[in-house]
């Protein structure tokens, strides 16, 4: 009898310890891992770009057009751009990878495959974690219309300006990443950007959305866009 | 349970303590490396997309 009681209490203590360890893992360790993985992804991109191996700069003359040359399709699970959002912090930058698989979203933000490519006509849609894995979109509700979302693919800087959001919706509302999202207030086709994350912070009952339009582009040779200068 | 393990470890108290420590570290490693990464997606924090595309 005493043996049974002792074993049961030992098991309870063990389970409790494992749960505490799991909380440590979710809250802390995923962040540590994600920071290092995202750093690696950004390093890899910058290395690629430094070698000039991604794609030719194209013939577009600087600043003249809002239409960069059409890039080749993105490779699933591979990084292709870096996103900067000054509102989320001056040093906030995250890699954007192709696809929104669980594994991909651990390494950075995920581009919905099937939506427009960066800077192209349509809706460039990106999802990111609100919590865990480095908390990339933790401060998502602080985004306001007029805020800049800057992306670079190694050859061009794309500055998007937020027009609407954060807008709360349900997970089945796939319309929000349509080329012309109905609730965004946009009335004609254009070059848009959609960011999605989960709401509430630790839950999954809703999603938060912001919409932005392409404001300006400039080649990387022209230096950082105004939105990123201090 | 732990008493049984302790009695079956070889050596004197110091050796037993050392082996126990290694065993604990091994268990924590397996948890962090294999068990938690498997269990974590079952929690709702991963659902950041619309319609789980």
Interface residues (C-beta under 8 A of the other chain):
Chain A: X6 X7 X10 X11 X18 X21 X22 X25 X26 X29 X30 X100 X102 X105 X110 X112 X113 X114 X127 X128 X129 X130 X131 X132 X137 X169 X171 X172 X173 X174 X176 X177 X196 X197 X198 X202 X203 X204 X207
Chain B: X1 X2 X3 X28 X31 X32 X36 X39 X40 X41 X43 X44 X45 X46 X47 X48 X49 X50 X51 X52 X53
